[in-house]
Amino acid sequence: MYSVAHNKCPRCQEGDFFVRPAGFRFKDNLKMHEKCSCCGLKYMLEPSFFYGAMYVSYALTVAMAVAIFVFCHLLGLSLLTSLLSIFLLLILANPFVMRLSRLLYINMFVHYKHQTGS
């Protein structure tokens, strides 16, 4: 989970995964390094590897939508207000969810390997 939280390589947890830190800059939001600067792990493990991250993204957005709906329901807000809240928050969270889904997806296949000092 360290590599997910800190935008690091899943194998060595030292090199950066994305070129830019998280933010609302949509142009470069998903731009990744080709490989890790420390251990040399190629991030695109196979062609179209990150298409699978769409399923992770879908699961995250559904979980967020349900959580927002329950929260709005507990506050006693109307159904229309709840749906508008869900729509607005999912739009705002989209850049972060896309990055998070890629990091989670690659961490499902690449595991941390402790590097011994040389």
DRENVEXGU-184876 format. One record per atom (N, C-alpha, C): residue number from 1; chain; atom name; x negated, y, z negated; residue in one letter. Coordinates in nm, 3 decimals. Example, Ala and Ser with C-alpha at 12.3 -4.5 7.8 and 13.67 -1.06 7.14 Angstrom:
% residues 2
[atom 1; "A"; "N"; [-1.319; -0.569; -0.780]; "A"];
[atom 1; "A"; "CA"; [-1.230; -0.450; -0.780]; "A"];
[atom 1; "A"; "C"; [-1.320; -0.330; -0.780]; "A"];
[atom 2; "A"; "N"; [-1.285; -0.225; -0.708]; "S"];
[atom 2; "A"; "CA"; [-1.367; -0.106; -0.714]; "S"];
[atom 2; "A"; "C"; [-1.290; 0.003; -0.787]; "S"];
END
This chain:
% residues 118
[atom 1; "A"; "N"; [-0.082; -0.120; 0.000]; "M"];
[atom 1; "A"; "CA"; [0.000; 0.000; 0.000]; "M"];
[atom 1; "A"; "C"; [-0.087; 0.127; 0.000]; "M"];
[atom 2; "A"; "N"; [-0.212; 0.114; -0.039]; "Y"];
[atom 2; "A"; "CA"; [-0.301; 0.230; -0.039]; "Y"];
[atom 2; "A"; "C"; [-0.314; 0.288; 0.101]; "Y"];
[atom 3; "A"; "N"; [-0.335; 0.201; 0.199]; "S"];
[atom 3; "A"; "CA"; [-0.355; 0.249; 0.335]; "S"];
[atom 3; "A"; "C"; [-0.229; 0.316; 0.389]; "S"];
[atom 4; "A"; "N"; [-0.113; 0.270; 0.348]; "V"];
[atom 4; "A"; "CA"; [0.013; 0.332; 0.392]; "V"];
[atom 4; "A"; "C"; [0.027; 0.470; 0.330]; "V"];
[atom 5; "A"; "N"; [0.001; 0.481; 0.201]; "A"];
[atom 5; "A"; "CA"; [0.019; 0.607; 0.130]; "A"];
[atom 5; "A"; "C"; [-0.084; 0.713; 0.170]; "A"];
[atom 6; "A"; "N"; [-0.202; 0.669; 0.213]; "H"];
[atom 6; "A"; "CA"; [-0.311; 0.764; 0.240]; "H"];
[atom 6; "A"; "C"; [-0.353; 0.772; 0.386]; "H"];
[atom 7; "A"; "N"; [-0.273; 0.715; 0.478]; "N"];
[atom 7; "A"; "CA"; [-0.303; 0.724; 0.621]; "N"];
[atom 7; "A"; "C"; [-0.441; 0.666; 0.652]; "N"];
[atom 8; "A"; "N"; [-0.467; 0.547; 0.602]; "K"];
[atom 8; "A"; "CA"; [-0.599; 0.485; 0.620]; "K"];
[atom 8; "A"; "C"; [-0.589; 0.354; 0.697]; "K"];
[atom 9; "A"; "N"; [-0.702; 0.308; 0.743]; "C"];
[atom 9; "A"; "CA"; [-0.713; 0.181; 0.814]; "C"];
[atom 9; "A"; "C"; [-0.667; 0.068; 0.722]; "C"];
[atom 10; "A"; "N"; [-0.586; -0.024; 0.772]; "P"];
[atom 10; "A"; "CA"; [-0.539; -0.132; 0.686]; "P"];
[atom 10; "A"; "C"; [-0.648; -0.233; 0.648]; "P"];
[atom 11; "A"; "N"; [-0.754; -0.243; 0.728]; "R"];
[atom 11; "A"; "CA"; [-0.859; -0.341; 0.697]; "R"];
[atom 11; "A"; "C"; [-0.959; -0.288; 0.594]; "R"];
[atom 12; "A"; "N"; [-1.015; -0.170; 0.617]; "C"];
[atom 12; "A"; "CA"; [-1.119; -0.119; 0.526]; "C"];
[atom 12; "A"; "C"; [-1.069; -0.011; 0.431]; "C"];
[atom 13; "A"; "N"; [-0.956; 0.048; 0.461]; "Q"];
[atom 13; "A"; "CA"; [-0.894; 0.154; 0.383]; "Q"];
[atom 13; "A"; "C"; [-0.984; 0.276; 0.366]; "Q"];
[atom 14; "A"; "N"; [-1.065; 0.301; 0.469]; "E"];
[atom 14; "A"; "CA"; [-1.153; 0.418; 0.466]; "E"];
[atom 14; "A"; "C"; [-1.129; 0.511; 0.584]; "E"];
[atom 15; "A"; "N"; [-1.124; 0.457; 0.706]; "G"];
[atom 15; "A"; "CA"; [-1.105; 0.541; 0.824]; "G"];
[atom 15; "A"; "C"; [-0.961; 0.586; 0.839]; "G"];
[atom 16; "A"; "N"; [-0.942; 0.704; 0.896]; "D"];
[atom 16; "A"; "CA"; [-0.807; 0.757; 0.917]; "D"];
[atom 16; "A"; "C"; [-0.736; 0.680; 1.027]; "D"];
[atom 17; "A"; "N"; [-0.604; 0.662; 1.010]; "F"];
[atom 17; "A"; "CA"; [-0.521; 0.593; 1.108]; "F"];
[atom 17; "A"; "C"; [-0.467; 0.691; 1.211]; "F"];
[atom 18; "A"; "N"; [-0.403; 0.798; 1.164]; "F"];
[atom 18; "A"; "CA"; [-0.352; 0.901; 1.253]; "F"];
[atom 18; "A"; "C"; [-0.453; 1.014; 1.265]; "F"];
[atom 19; "A"; "N"; [-0.452; 1.082; 1.380]; "V"];
[atom 19; "A"; "CA"; [-0.547; 1.190; 1.405]; "V"];
[atom 19; "A"; "C"; [-0.519; 1.308; 1.314]; "V"];
[atom 20; "A"; "N"; [-0.393; 1.344; 1.299]; "R"];
[atom 20; "A"; "CA"; [-0.354; 1.460; 1.218]; "R"];
[atom 20; "A"; "C"; [-0.281; 1.414; 1.091]; "R"];
[atom 21; "A"; "N"; [-0.293; 1.492; 0.983]; "P"];
[atom 21; "A"; "CA"; [-0.215; 1.459; 0.863]; "P"];
[atom 21; "A"; "C"; [-0.066; 1.477; 0.890]; "P"];
[atom 22; "A"; "N"; [0.016; 1.419; 0.806]; "A"];
[atom 22; "A"; "CA"; [0.162; 1.425; 0.825]; "A"];
[atom 22; "A"; "C"; [0.210; 1.570; 0.825]; "A"];
[atom 23; "A"; "N"; [0.310; 1.596; 0.908]; "G"];
[atom 23; "A"; "CA"; [0.366; 1.729; 0.916]; "G"];
[atom 23; "A"; "C"; [0.475; 1.735; 1.020]; "G"];
[atom 24; "A"; "N"; [0.521; 1.854; 1.049]; "F"];
[atom 24; "A"; "CA"; [0.630; 1.873; 1.144]; "F"];
[atom 24; "A"; "C"; [0.580; 1.910; 1.282]; "F"];
[atom 25; "A"; "N"; [0.456; 1.881; 1.312]; "R"];
[atom 25; "A"; "CA"; [0.401; 1.909; 1.444]; "R"];
[atom 25; "A"; "C"; [0.434; 1.790; 1.534]; "R"];
[atom 26; "A"; "N"; [0.545; 1.799; 1.606]; "F"];
[atom 26; "A"; "CA"; [0.598; 1.686; 1.681]; "F"];
[atom 26; "A"; "C"; [0.506; 1.641; 1.794]; "F"];
[atom 27; "A"; "N"; [0.430; 1.731; 1.852]; "K"];
[atom 27; "A"; "CA"; [0.347; 1.697; 1.968]; "K"];
[atom 27; "A"; "C"; [0.242; 1.591; 1.932]; "K"];
[atom 28; "A"; "N"; [0.177; 1.606; 1.819]; "D"];
[atom 28; "A"; "CA"; [0.068; 1.517; 1.781]; "D"];
[atom 28; "A"; "C"; [0.104; 1.425; 1.665]; "D"];
[atom 29; "A"; "N"; [0.231; 1.417; 1.632]; "N"];
[atom 29; "A"; "CA"; [0.273; 1.345; 1.512]; "N"];
[atom 29; "A"; "C"; [0.233; 1.198; 1.513]; "N"];
[atom 30; "A"; "N"; [0.245; 1.131; 1.626]; "L"];
[atom 30; "A"; "CA"; [0.215; 0.987; 1.633]; "L"];
[atom 30; "A"; "C"; [0.081; 0.957; 1.700]; "L"];
[atom 31; "A"; "N"; [0.000; 1.059; 1.722]; "K"];
[atom 31; "A"; "CA"; [-0.130; 1.038; 1.786]; "K"];
[atom 31; "A"; "C"; [-0.223; 0.966; 1.689]; "K"];
[atom 32; "A"; "N"; [-0.269; 0.848; 1.731]; "M"];
[atom 32; "A"; "CA"; [-0.353; 0.765; 1.646]; "M"];
[atom 32; "A"; "C"; [-0.494; 0.760; 1.704]; "M"];
[atom 33; "A"; "N"; [-0.588; 0.728; 1.616]; "H"];
[atom 33; "A"; "CA"; [-0.723; 0.700; 1.663]; "H"];
[atom 33; "A"; "C"; [-0.718; 0.566; 1.737]; "H"];
[atom 34; "A"; "N"; [-0.804; 0.549; 1.833]; "E"];
[atom 34; "A"; "CA"; [-0.808; 0.423; 1.909]; "E"];
[atom 34; "A"; "C"; [-0.856; 0.308; 1.821]; "E"];
[atom 35; "A"; "N"; [-0.957; 0.337; 1.738]; "K"];
[atom 35; "A"; "CA"; [-1.008; 0.236; 1.646]; "K"];
[atom 35; "A"; "C"; [-1.057; 0.304; 1.520]; "K"];
[atom 36; "A"; "N"; [-1.078; 0.225; 1.418]; "C"];
[atom 36; "A"; "CA"; [-1.124; 0.276; 1.289]; "C"];
[atom 36; "A"; "C"; [-1.268; 0.325; 1.301]; "C"];
[atom 37; "A"; "N"; [-1.294; 0.441; 1.244]; "S"];
[atom 37; "A"; "CA"; [-1.430; 0.497; 1.250]; "S"];
[atom 37; "A"; "C"; [-1.526; 0.425; 1.156]; "S"];
[atom 38; "A"; "N"; [-1.474; 0.349; 1.061]; "C"];
[atom 38; "A"; "CA"; [-1.560; 0.280; 0.964]; "C"];
[atom 38; "A"; "C"; [-1.584; 0.133; 1.000]; "C"];
[atom 39; "A"; "N"; [-1.476; 0.057; 1.021]; "C"];
[atom 39; "A"; "CA"; [-1.492; -0.088; 1.044]; "C"];
[atom 39; "A"; "C"; [-1.473; -0.129; 1.190]; "C"];
[atom 40; "A"; "N"; [-1.427; -0.037; 1.275]; "G"];
[atom 40; "A"; "CA"; [-1.413; -0.065; 1.417]; "G"];
[atom 40; "A"; "C"; [-1.286; -0.140; 1.456]; "G"];
[atom 41; "A"; "N"; [-1.191; -0.155; 1.363]; "L"];
[atom 41; "A"; "CA"; [-1.065; -0.224; 1.395]; "L"];
[atom 41; "A"; "C"; [-0.990; -0.148; 1.505]; "L"];
[atom 42; "A"; "N"; [-0.956; -0.219; 1.611]; "K"];
[atom 42; "A"; "CA"; [-0.877; -0.160; 1.719]; "K"];
[atom 42; "A"; "C"; [-0.732; -0.158; 1.672]; "K"];
[atom 43; "A"; "N"; [-0.672; -0.038; 1.663]; "Y"];
[atom 43; "A"; "CA"; [-0.538; -0.025; 1.608]; "Y"];
[atom 43; "A"; "C"; [-0.429; -0.081; 1.698]; "Y"];
[atom 44; "A"; "N"; [-0.445; -0.068; 1.828]; "M"];
[atom 44; "A"; "CA"; [-0.348; -0.124; 1.921]; "M"];
[atom 44; "A"; "C"; [-0.388; -0.270; 1.942]; "M"];
[atom 45; "A"; "N"; [-0.338; -0.358; 1.858]; "L"];
[atom 45; "A"; "CA"; [-0.382; -0.497; 1.858]; "L"];
[atom 45; "A"; "C"; [-0.353; -0.567; 1.989]; "L"];
[atom 46; "A"; "N"; [-0.247; -0.530; 2.055]; "E"];
[atom 46; "A"; "CA"; [-0.212; -0.584; 2.186]; "E"];
[atom 46; "A"; "C"; [-0.127; -0.479; 2.257]; "E"];
[atom 47; "A"; "N"; [-0.111; -0.488; 2.389]; "P"];
[atom 47; "A"; "CA"; [-0.028; -0.389; 2.458]; "P"];
[atom 47; "A"; "C"; [0.113; -0.384; 2.399]; "P"];
[atom 48; "A"; "N"; [0.162; -0.265; 2.380]; "S"];
[atom 48; "A"; "CA"; [0.296; -0.240; 2.326]; "S"];
[atom 48; "A"; "C"; [0.314; -0.294; 2.185]; "S"];
[atom 49; "A"; "N"; [0.207; -0.302; 2.109]; "F"];
[atom 49; "A"; "CA"; [0.213; -0.359; 1.974]; "F"];
[atom 49; "A"; "C"; [0.312; -0.284; 1.885]; "F"];
[atom 50; "A"; "N"; [0.315; -0.153; 1.894]; "F"];
[atom 50; "A"; "CA"; [0.396; -0.075; 1.801]; "F"];
[atom 50; "A"; "C"; [0.543; -0.067; 1.839]; "F"];
[atom 51; "A"; "N"; [0.586; -0.138; 1.942]; "Y"];
[atom 51; "A"; "CA"; [0.731; -0.147; 1.968]; "Y"];
[atom 51; "A"; "C"; [0.800; -0.215; 1.851]; "Y"];
[atom 52; "A"; "N"; [0.733; -0.305; 1.784]; "G"];
[atom 52; "A"; "CA"; [0.789; -0.372; 1.667]; "G"];
[atom 52; "A"; "C"; [0.813; -0.277; 1.551]; "G"];
[atom 53; "A"; "N"; [0.741; -0.165; 1.550]; "A"];
[atom 53; "A"; "CA"; [0.760; -0.065; 1.445]; "A"];
[atom 53; "A"; "C"; [0.898; 0.000; 1.453]; "A"];
[atom 54; "A"; "N"; [0.963; -0.013; 1.569]; "M"];
[atom 54; "A"; "CA"; [1.099; 0.042; 1.582]; "M"];
[atom 54; "A"; "C"; [1.195; -0.032; 1.489]; "M"];
[atom 55; "A"; "N"; [1.173; -0.161; 1.469]; "Y"];
[atom 55; "A"; "CA"; [1.259; -0.237; 1.378]; "Y"];
[atom 55; "A"; "C"; [1.237; -0.193; 1.233]; "Y"];
[atom 56; "A"; "N"; [1.113; -0.165; 1.198]; "V"];
[atom 56; "A"; "CA"; [1.082; -0.114; 1.065]; "V"];
[atom 56; "A"; "C"; [1.146; 0.023; 1.047]; "V"];
[atom 57; "A"; "N"; [1.136; 0.107; 1.150]; "S"];
[atom 57; "A"; "CA"; [1.197; 0.239; 1.145]; "S"];
[atom 57; "A"; "C"; [1.348; 0.231; 1.128]; "S"];
[atom 58; "A"; "N"; [1.410; 0.138; 1.200]; "Y"];
[atom 58; "A"; "CA"; [1.554; 0.118; 1.189]; "Y"];
[atom 58; "A"; "C"; [1.592; 0.079; 1.046]; "Y"];
[atom 59; "A"; "N"; [1.519; -0.014; 0.988]; "A"];
[atom 59; "A"; "CA"; [1.548; -0.057; 0.851]; "A"];
[atom 59; "A"; "C"; [1.531; 0.058; 0.752]; "A"];
[atom 60; "A"; "N"; [1.429; 0.139; 0.770]; "L"];
[atom 60; "A"; "CA"; [1.406; 0.253; 0.680]; "L"];
[atom 60; "A"; "C"; [1.519; 0.356; 0.692]; "L"];
[atom 61; "A"; "N"; [1.561; 0.385; 0.816]; "T"];
[atom 61; "A"; "CA"; [1.667; 0.486; 0.832]; "T"];
[atom 61; "A"; "C"; [1.801; 0.435; 0.781]; "T"];
[atom 62; "A"; "N"; [1.830; 0.308; 0.798]; "V"];
[atom 62; "A"; "CA"; [1.955; 0.253; 0.744]; "V"];
[atom 62; "A"; "C"; [1.951; 0.261; 0.591]; "V"];
[atom 63; "A"; "N"; [1.839; 0.224; 0.530]; "A"];
[atom 63; "A"; "CA"; [1.827; 0.231; 0.384]; "A"];
[atom 63; "A"; "C"; [1.843; 0.375; 0.335]; "A"];
[atom 64; "A"; "N"; [1.783; 0.469; 0.406]; "M"];
[atom 64; "A"; "CA"; [1.796; 0.610; 0.368]; "M"];
[atom 64; "A"; "C"; [1.939; 0.657; 0.382]; "M"];
[atom 65; "A"; "N"; [2.006; 0.619; 0.491]; "A"];
[atom 65; "A"; "CA"; [2.144; 0.662; 0.514]; "A"];
[atom 65; "A"; "C"; [2.235; 0.609; 0.405]; "A"];
[atom 66; "A"; "N"; [2.217; 0.483; 0.367]; "V"];
[atom 66; "A"; "CA"; [2.299; 0.425; 0.260]; "V"];
[atom 66; "A"; "C"; [2.272; 0.496; 0.128]; "V"];
[atom 67; "A"; "N"; [2.146; 0.523; 0.098]; "A"];
[atom 67; "A"; "CA"; [2.111; 0.592; -0.027]; "A"];
[atom 67; "A"; "C"; [2.171; 0.732; -0.030]; "A"];
[atom 68; "A"; "N"; [2.164; 0.804; 0.081]; "I"];
[atom 68; "A"; "CA"; [2.221; 0.939; 0.088]; "I"];
[atom 68; "A"; "C"; [2.373; 0.933; 0.073]; "I"];
[atom 69; "A"; "N"; [2.435; 0.836; 0.138]; "F"];
[atom 69; "A"; "CA"; [2.581; 0.822; 0.127]; "F"];
[atom 69; "A"; "C"; [2.623; 0.794; -0.017]; "F"];
[atom 70; "A"; "N"; [2.553; 0.703; -0.084]; "V"];
[atom 70; "A"; "CA"; [2.587; 0.671; -0.223]; "V"];
[atom 70; "A"; "C"; [2.566; 0.793; -0.312]; "V"];
[atom 71; "A"; "N"; [2.457; 0.865; -0.291]; "F"];
[atom 71; "A"; "CA"; [2.430; 0.986; -0.368]; "F"];
[atom 71; "A"; "C"; [2.541; 1.090; -0.347]; "F"];
[atom 72; "A"; "N"; [2.579; 1.112; -0.223]; "C"];
[atom 72; "A"; "CA"; [2.687; 1.209; -0.194]; "C"];
[atom 72; "A"; "C"; [2.819; 1.163; -0.254]; "C"];
[atom 73; "A"; "N"; [2.845; 1.033; -0.249]; "H"];
[atom 73; "A"; "CA"; [2.968; 0.979; -0.307]; "H"];
[atom 73; "A"; "C"; [2.970; 0.999; -0.458]; "H"];
[atom 74; "A"; "N"; [2.856; 0.979; -0.524]; "L"];
[atom 74; "A"; "CA"; [2.848; 0.999; -0.668]; "L"];
[atom 74; "A"; "C"; [2.866; 1.145; -0.707]; "L"];
[atom 75; "A"; "N"; [2.828; 1.235; -0.617]; "L"];
[atom 75; "A"; "CA"; [2.849; 1.378; -0.641]; "L"];
[atom 75; "A"; "C"; [2.992; 1.421; -0.612]; "L"];
[atom 76; "A"; "N"; [3.070; 1.332; -0.551]; "G"];
[atom 76; "A"; "CA"; [3.209; 1.364; -0.519]; "G"];
[atom 76; "A"; "C"; [3.227; 1.445; -0.392]; "G"];
[atom 77; "A"; "N"; [3.130; 1.439; -0.303]; "L"];
[atom 77; "A"; "CA"; [3.140; 1.515; -0.177]; "L"];
[atom 77; "A"; "C"; [3.232; 1.443; -0.080]; "L"];
[atom 78; "A"; "N"; [3.288; 1.519; 0.013]; "S"];
[atom 78; "A"; "CA"; [3.380; 1.460; 0.112]; "S"];
[atom 78; "A"; "C"; [3.303; 1.373; 0.211]; "S"];
[atom 79; "A"; "N"; [3.377; 1.293; 0.285]; "L"];
[atom 79; "A"; "CA"; [3.315; 1.205; 0.384]; "L"];
[atom 79; "A"; "C"; [3.243; 1.284; 0.492]; "L"];
[atom 80; "A"; "N"; [3.304; 1.394; 0.536]; "L"];
[atom 80; "A"; "CA"; [3.242; 1.478; 0.639]; "L"];
[atom 80; "A"; "C"; [3.112; 1.538; 0.587]; "L"];
[atom 81; "A"; "N"; [3.111; 1.586; 0.466]; "T"];
[atom 81; "A"; "CA"; [2.990; 1.643; 0.406]; "T"];
[atom 81; "A"; "C"; [2.882; 1.536; 0.392]; "T"];
[atom 82; "A"; "N"; [2.923; 1.416; 0.354]; "S"];
[atom 82; "A"; "CA"; [2.828; 1.306; 0.341]; "S"];
[atom 82; "A"; "C"; [2.765; 1.273; 0.476]; "S"];
[atom 83; "A"; "N"; [2.847; 1.264; 0.580]; "L"];
[atom 83; "A"; "CA"; [2.794; 1.232; 0.713]; "L"];
[atom 83; "A"; "C"; [2.703; 1.341; 0.766]; "L"];
[atom 84; "A"; "N"; [2.739; 1.467; 0.742]; "L"];
[atom 84; "A"; "CA"; [2.652; 1.577; 0.784]; "L"];
[atom 84; "A"; "C"; [2.521; 1.576; 0.707]; "L"];
[atom 85; "A"; "N"; [2.527; 1.542; 0.579]; "S"];
[atom 85; "A"; "CA"; [2.404; 1.532; 0.499]; "S"];
[atom 85; "A"; "C"; [2.314; 1.422; 0.552]; "S"];
[atom 86; "A"; "N"; [2.374; 1.307; 0.582]; "I"];
[atom 86; "A"; "CA"; [2.296; 1.196; 0.637]; "I"];
[atom 86; "A"; "C"; [2.231; 1.237; 0.768]; "I"];
[atom 87; "A"; "N"; [2.307; 1.297; 0.857]; "F"];
[atom 87; "A"; "CA"; [2.256; 1.340; 0.987]; "F"];
[atom 87; "A"; "C"; [2.140; 1.437; 0.971]; "F"];
[atom 88; "A"; "N"; [2.158; 1.538; 0.890]; "L"];
[atom 88; "A"; "CA"; [2.055; 1.641; 0.872]; "L"];
[atom 88; "A"; "C"; [1.928; 1.583; 0.809]; "L"];
[atom 89; "A"; "N"; [1.943; 1.504; 0.704]; "L"];
[atom 89; "A"; "CA"; [1.825; 1.450; 0.637]; "L"];
[atom 89; "A"; "C"; [1.751; 1.348; 0.722]; "L"];
[atom 90; "A"; "N"; [1.823; 1.271; 0.800]; "L"];
[atom 90; "A"; "CA"; [1.754; 1.175; 0.889]; "L"];
[atom 90; "A"; "C"; [1.680; 1.246; 1.001]; "L"];
[atom 91; "A"; "N"; [1.736; 1.355; 1.051]; "I"];
[atom 91; "A"; "CA"; [1.666; 1.433; 1.154]; "I"];
[atom 91; "A"; "C"; [1.537; 1.492; 1.097]; "I"];
[atom 92; "A"; "N"; [1.547; 1.547; 0.975]; "L"];
[atom 92; "A"; "CA"; [1.428; 1.607; 0.913]; "L"];
[atom 92; "A"; "C"; [1.324; 1.503; 0.875]; "L"];
[atom 93; "A"; "N"; [1.367; 1.385; 0.837]; "A"];
[atom 93; "A"; "CA"; [1.274; 1.280; 0.793]; "A"];
[atom 93; "A"; "C"; [1.215; 1.200; 0.908]; "A"];
[atom 94; "A"; "N"; [1.266; 1.217; 1.029]; "N"];
[atom 94; "A"; "CA"; [1.223; 1.136; 1.142]; "N"];
[atom 94; "A"; "C"; [1.072; 1.135; 1.166]; "N"];
[atom 95; "A"; "N"; [1.003; 1.250; 1.163]; "P"];
[atom 95; "A"; "CA"; [0.857; 1.244; 1.186]; "P"];
[atom 95; "A"; "C"; [0.785; 1.159; 1.083]; "P"];
[atom 96; "A"; "N"; [0.828; 1.166; 0.960]; "F"];
[atom 96; "A"; "CA"; [0.765; 1.088; 0.854]; "F"];
[atom 96; "A"; "C"; [0.801; 0.941; 0.863]; "F"];
[atom 97; "A"; "N"; [0.924; 0.912; 0.898]; "V"];
[atom 97; "A"; "CA"; [0.968; 0.773; 0.910]; "V"];
[atom 97; "A"; "C"; [0.894; 0.703; 1.024]; "V"];
[atom 98; "A"; "N"; [0.872; 0.771; 1.134]; "M"];
[atom 98; "A"; "CA"; [0.802; 0.711; 1.247]; "M"];
[atom 98; "A"; "C"; [0.657; 0.677; 1.210]; "M"];
[atom 99; "A"; "N"; [0.591; 0.767; 1.140]; "R"];
[atom 99; "A"; "CA"; [0.454; 0.740; 1.096]; "R"];
[atom 99; "A"; "C"; [0.451; 0.626; 0.995]; "R"];
[atom 100; "A"; "N"; [0.541; 0.633; 0.899]; "L"];
[atom 100; "A"; "CA"; [0.548; 0.531; 0.795]; "L"];
[atom 100; "A"; "C"; [0.575; 0.393; 0.854]; "L"];
[atom 101; "A"; "N"; [0.664; 0.387; 0.953]; "S"];
[atom 101; "A"; "CA"; [0.697; 0.258; 1.014]; "S"];
[atom 101; "A"; "C"; [0.577; 0.198; 1.087]; "S"];
[atom 102; "A"; "N"; [0.497; 0.281; 1.152]; "R"];
[atom 102; "A"; "CA"; [0.377; 0.228; 1.219]; "R"];
[atom 102; "A"; "C"; [0.275; 0.177; 1.117]; "R"];
[atom 103; "A"; "N"; [0.258; 0.252; 1.011]; "L"];
[atom 103; "A"; "CA"; [0.164; 0.209; 0.908]; "L"];
[atom 103; "A"; "C"; [0.210; 0.080; 0.840]; "L"];
[atom 104; "A"; "N"; [0.338; 0.071; 0.809]; "L"];
[atom 104; "A"; "CA"; [0.391; -0.051; 0.748]; "L"];
[atom 104; "A"; "C"; [0.379; -0.169; 0.843]; "L"];
[atom 105; "A"; "N"; [0.407; -0.146; 0.971]; "Y"];
[atom 105; "A"; "CA"; [0.405; -0.255; 1.069]; "Y"];
[atom 105; "A"; "C"; [0.265; -0.312; 1.086]; "Y"];
[atom 106; "A"; "N"; [0.165; -0.227; 1.101]; "I"];
[atom 106; "A"; "CA"; [0.030; -0.279; 1.120]; "I"];
[atom 106; "A"; "C"; [-0.020; -0.347; 0.993]; "I"];
[atom 107; "A"; "N"; [0.027; -0.301; 0.877]; "N"];
[atom 107; "A"; "CA"; [-0.014; -0.365; 0.751]; "N"];
[atom 107; "A"; "C"; [0.048; -0.503; 0.733]; "N"];
[atom 108; "A"; "N"; [0.152; -0.535; 0.810]; "M"];
[atom 108; "A"; "CA"; [0.208; -0.669; 0.806]; "M"];
[atom 108; "A"; "C"; [0.116; -0.770; 0.874]; "M"];
[atom 109; "A"; "N"; [0.032; -0.724; 0.965]; "F"];
[atom 109; "A"; "CA"; [-0.052; -0.812; 1.044]; "F"];
[atom 109; "A"; "C"; [-0.201; -0.803; 1.010]; "F"];
[atom 110; "A"; "N"; [-0.245; -0.690; 0.960]; "V"];
[atom 110; "A"; "CA"; [-0.386; -0.671; 0.926]; "V"];
[atom 110; "A"; "C"; [-0.396; -0.651; 0.776]; "V"];
[atom 111; "A"; "N"; [-0.477; -0.732; 0.712]; "H"];
[atom 111; "A"; "CA"; [-0.488; -0.726; 0.567]; "H"];
[atom 111; "A"; "C"; [-0.622; -0.669; 0.525]; "H"];
[atom 112; "A"; "N"; [-0.624; -0.614; 0.406]; "Y"];
[atom 112; "A"; "CA"; [-0.744; -0.551; 0.350]; "Y"];
[atom 112; "A"; "C"; [-0.855; -0.655; 0.331]; "Y"];
[atom 113; "A"; "N"; [-0.976; -0.618; 0.374]; "K"];
[atom 113; "A"; "CA"; [-1.094; -0.701; 0.352]; "K"];
[atom 113; "A"; "C"; [-1.197; -0.614; 0.282]; "K"];
[atom 114; "A"; "N"; [-1.231; -0.652; 0.162]; "H"];
[atom 114; "A"; "CA"; [-1.329; -0.576; 0.084]; "H"];
[atom 114; "A"; "C"; [-1.465; -0.583; 0.153]; "H"];
[atom 115; "A"; "N"; [-1.523; -0.468; 0.175]; "Q"];
[atom 115; "A"; "CA"; [-1.655; -0.460; 0.238]; "Q"];
[atom 115; "A"; "C"; [-1.762; -0.463; 0.130]; "Q"];
[atom 116; "A"; "N"; [-1.855; -0.553; 0.140]; "T"];
[atom 116; "A"; "CA"; [-1.966; -0.557; 0.045]; "T"];
[atom 116; "A"; "C"; [-2.074; -0.462; 0.093]; "T"];
[atom 117; "A"; "N"; [-2.138; -0.396; -0.001]; "G"];
[atom 117; "A"; "CA"; [-2.243; -0.301; 0.034]; "G"];
[atom 117; "A"; "C"; [-2.363; -0.370; 0.096]; "G"];
[atom 118; "A"; "N"; [-2.432; -0.299; 0.189]; "S"];
[atom 118; "A"; "CA"; [-2.548; -0.360; 0.251]; "S"];
[atom 118; "A"; "C"; [-2.673; -0.287; 0.215]; "S"];
END
